[in-house]
Structure formats: structure tokens, C-alpha cells
Amino acid sequence: MPQRDETHQFVREALVKDGWQITDDPYVISYGERFLFVDLGAAYSPAVSQFIGAQRRDQKIAVEIKEFRGKSAINNLEQAIGQYILYQLLLKQVDPKRKVYLAISDIAYAEIFSEPIGELVINELPMDLIVIDMQEKEVKKWIRKTTARQ
């Protein structure tokens, strides 16, 4: 199992505060002979604020957490986009009702995604983001770009 990002617990707590029930930590995608580990799976449940993964009402999500702390912001962005797209493709096959989100800090959002290259990614890719205030441990913004699955 891959090493967790330092912000993993903060994102988890922010999702719970936002009404999500964590159902999987990590959320495991099995495809063929491969196993991939998305940081969290969650579901929405206003009455329950515990567990792992994420589910909310009838919504289910998988959350990949990225810190953007490496030496190169562009390399971090490339890796995040690649993982996001791969997870999106796999979920369409194995769990088509679950949407994948990329969780980033409010600082990464302000520093990388406010630059022209970050704005291009947000505007042109079908990528859903969760922006987390790491100090307050709460969801600051949801950016939904993908269309509903059929």
C-alpha cells in the first residue's frame, strides 16, 4: 500500500465535517491482476460522521489527495492528472456510480491552479476538485467539471 500524504487526516476530517461518511481508507480498485489505492472512498450520510471512503445520500466518491510539495509543481501536476485520469477510467469499469475527486489544499489551489496552466487544467479537463482549508480542516470549495455518468 502506498505511503499516505501528510494531509490525509486533514482531508478526511474535512469530508466528515462536510457530511460525508468515510467508507474506505484507502479505496481499492481491483482491475485484472492489478490493485490501485485511491486515498479515500466516501459516501454522504448527514446522520453519521465516521467511517472511511465517502458516501453522501446516494452519492459515492473516491478521493485522491495531493500535496503539491515536490521540487517541481509541474511534475506534481502531471502526476496528479495522470492518476486522476487512470482512476476515472477504472471506476467507469468497476464502480461506475462512484466519482473520483482530486483533493488539494487551499494553498496549492491559490499557488498552482490560479496560474494560467492550472486554470487551463480546471477549464479543459473533466476533473473534479475538492479544495481543503488545511488549518480549519474543512472543505472550502467543490469544483465539479465532469458530466453525470449514465
MOZI-V66921 format. One record per pair of residues at least 24 apart in sequence whose ideal C-beta (glycine too) atoms are under 6 Angstrom apart, sorted by the first residue. I is the first residue (numbers start at 1). J is the second residue. If there is no record, write none. Layout:
i=I j=J
i=I j=J
This chain:
i=1 j=37
i=2 j=37
i=5 j=65
i=5 j=67
i=7 j=67
i=7 j=134
i=8 j=65
i=10 j=134
i=10 j=137
i=11 j=65
i=11 j=103
i=11 j=132
i=13 j=137
i=14 j=132
i=14 j=137
i=14 j=138
i=14 j=139
i=15 j=42
i=15 j=54
i=16 j=49
i=17 j=138
i=18 j=139
i=19 j=44
i=19 j=46
i=19 j=56
i=20 j=44
i=20 j=54
i=20 j=56
i=21 j=45
i=21 j=48
i=21 j=51
i=21 j=55
i=22 j=51
i=22 j=52
i=22 j=53
i=22 j=54
i=23 j=51
i=23 j=52
i=23 j=53
i=23 j=55
i=24 j=52
i=24 j=53
i=25 j=52
i=27 j=53
i=27 j=62
i=29 j=90
i=31 j=90
i=38 j=62
i=38 j=64
i=38 j=87
i=39 j=63
i=39 j=64
i=39 j=65
i=60 j=97
i=60 j=98
i=61 j=99
i=61 j=101
i=62 j=98
i=62 j=100
i=63 j=101
i=63 j=103
i=64 j=102
i=65 j=103
i=66 j=104
i=68 j=108
i=68 j=112
i=73 j=112
i=84 j=127
i=96 j=149
i=101 j=128
i=101 j=130
i=102 j=129
i=103 j=130
i=103 j=132
i=105 j=132
i=105 j=134
i=106 j=131
i=106 j=133
i=106 j=140
